[in-house]
Amino acid sequence: MMVQASSLSLQTLVDEALAHAPSLAHGLYNGLQDELKSRLEHHQLLAGWSKRRASFAADFEASLSRLLAIARDGGDPIQRDKAPARASGGDFSFSLVDEGQALKDVALSHVITAIEDQSRAELHQLGNFFAALRGIARPLKNDNPLRAALFAHALSRAVEGVDLDAEGRYALMRVAALPLATHLQPVYASLCQSLRQAQISGMLTSHGAALKESDLRQRQFKSITEAPAPKATLDQVALKLDLMNTRAAELGPARGQPLVGGSGSTAAPPRLGPGVGAPGTDLLSRLYDQILADDSLQPPLKVLMGRLQVAIVRLSKTDATLLRRQDHPTWQLLNRIAAHGAGFQRADDAELKSFLQFLERVIQPLLDSAHPAAMQFQQALTEVDAHIRAQAEARGQRSAVALERLDREQQRQEWQRMLRDQLQHQLDDARAGKLMRRFLLGPWVEVIAQAMVQHGRDAVEPQTYIELVDALLNSVSPQPDEAARQRLRGQLPDLVRALERGMDAIALPPMQRQTFLDELMRQHGRVLRGLPAVEEPAVPAPPAPRRPALTPEELLQQLLDERESQLPSRWAHERVDRGQLPTVPVALYSEEHSPHARAALQDWMAGLQIGGWYHLFLQSEWITAQIAWISDSRQMFLFVGQMPDERHSMTRGALEQLVANGLITQLEDAPLLQRAIGTLMLDLDRAPPNGNDR
């Protein structure tokens, strides 16, 4: 039956996909079951899988049907879930991405990639159709309600019910990726057949062919798997220009003209080296042409950099290092401006306009100077860095207080361990009694750690509670004379009130509190009477006479006479639930974590700075976000999206997962100067051998 173009709509395609849901769920179940049984490394997953496999197909079908129903009604079936967090003094929320959530995102990305690799042509046709329905000239992946991410999320929700930990669910998602992609391809093919029957191929063609390398994620995965090309340097470009100039001069006017030098000159120009004289001027001109032609630069930034060229040309006449050093403050300034500008999608963005106004003030002294110096560019760079950092911190200010508390909460156990170690050494020299030791090493450690979490490690409150330990131990130490005892008597009420405030802070149970206070009162009573706080232990009885050592023959006989141990062997005889054992992810079998890889990861993490813009993959979507806050421990990071209300706090472990799987990249990974050098080298390589490249 021929489907009419007029009857084909989003709803009809979604309904057709819904009709395929039962067979897709059944095929996925069988394929996943076969994968788990066919490979030895997947056996660790079987215990958890076996408990839910009977309902897995139904769970997947139900999840997929719910998502498709939302798409059919015109809604977004993939809503990014947020973990709300509330701080005192303001109402806001931000998503918290820990290592478990990052593993889930990595698994979603793996499933999406598998589906897209299997059905790239079909997804392109469907994307063009939905773009045509919306009247959009260029199809966007998120406009396709039947995109790969929808099926990946349905799988993720079905896997959530399997009795596995985060790494186990991550491994199960990776195993299920290929079966899902394989059984989904015929579904996509059927949907495209409906498009062809509706005779709308002309409409699809008009909405463009597939864009090569247009998917950011594909470029990032290629960058992970392919070795980068060697980067050209300023010296290499200068040398190439110098050689081309010399060759053009040797050929003479009949065959070519020199690239630089006087008009009509037939003599070779002086070879003065890069950055000096005409060759340096030509290099700077060509390089700046490439900078201003960079497509990633917003038009207002190109205008500003065009104005700055005058000051840079003046600097090149007196600073020979400009065209020799790629870390020259001048190039660093241009790189920083371009990198920050790349974070804005629109030229009319209010924050971009504010940044441009700031830049106008910063570069004006450079433009006014007849002989600018490198130090002036360095000063401008410092001001720009400070401005970018201040802007980023302001964007994350609403979340900073809550995140700092969250970061300190993660350090609570480490602080408690450190405090116990310190107090243990302090109590070794004090005769405070067992109850006092238990109180200080238990509840009072919690009091100090709670104050550190609430107010900060070096705040007044935790320091007050730490100093109180000295006062408490001094109060139960022998006093030298009656005057000292009277002074102690006057200090005790304040000491007890401070102890009660600390116990209130952790809500110490009343019975435990009263037991300690009663013992403390008893010790204080003894000290005020001139007695030791703790009664002296009785003189121990003399040790019993030692039995003579056994001879080897007697020892052997004793061993032979001993009864066999009656202790049961739990691991030998009990039935163990292997579903409760740690699950080893499949990645441990396929990835090698070398020391070099670990060192590279640590270097990447060390390079994260407030103000930097990044692309990162969160819950099946690529977002652009700026680092607005980094904890003192560098274990927690706050990213603020292009919309100020879009906030994502991430643990270090979560970021490391994204980095290791190619799911985060710096927005300006290649600096503006490096891109200009690269394109200039390509132009020179393609130039005719006689030098007539202009």
Secondary structure, DSSP 8 states (H G I E B T S, - for coil): ----GGG--HHHHHHHHHHHHHHHHHHHHHHHHHHHHH-GGGGGGHHHHHHHHHHHHHHHHHHHHHHHHHHHTT--S---------BTTB----EEE-HHHHHHHHHHHHHHHHHHHHSHHHHHHHHHHHHHHHT-SS--GGG-TTSHHHHHHHHHHHHTTSS--HHHHHHHHHHHHHHHHHHHHHHHHHHHHHHHHTT-HHHHHHT----TT--HHHHHHHHHHS-------HHHHHHHHHHHHHHHHHH-TTT---SSSSTT--S------TTSHHHHHHHHHHHHHHHHT-TTS-HHHHHHHHHHHHHHHHHHTT-TTTTT-TT-HHHHHHHHHHHHHTT-S-TT-HHHHHHHHHHHHHHHHHHH-SS--HHHHHHHHHHHHHHHHHHHHHHTHHHHHHHHHHHHHHTHHHHHHHHHHHHHHHHHT----HHHHHHHHTHHHHHHHHHHHHH-TTSHHHHHHHHHHHHHHHHTS--SSHHHHHHHHHHHHHHHHHHHHHHHHTT--HHHHHHHHHHHHHHHHHHHTTS-SS-----------------HHHHHHHHHHS-------HHHHS---GGGS----THHHH----HHHHHHHHHHHHT--TT-EEEEEETTEEEEEEEEEE-TTSSEEEEEESSTT-EEEEEHHHHHHHHHTT-EEETTSS-HHHHHHHHHHHHHHTS-TTS---
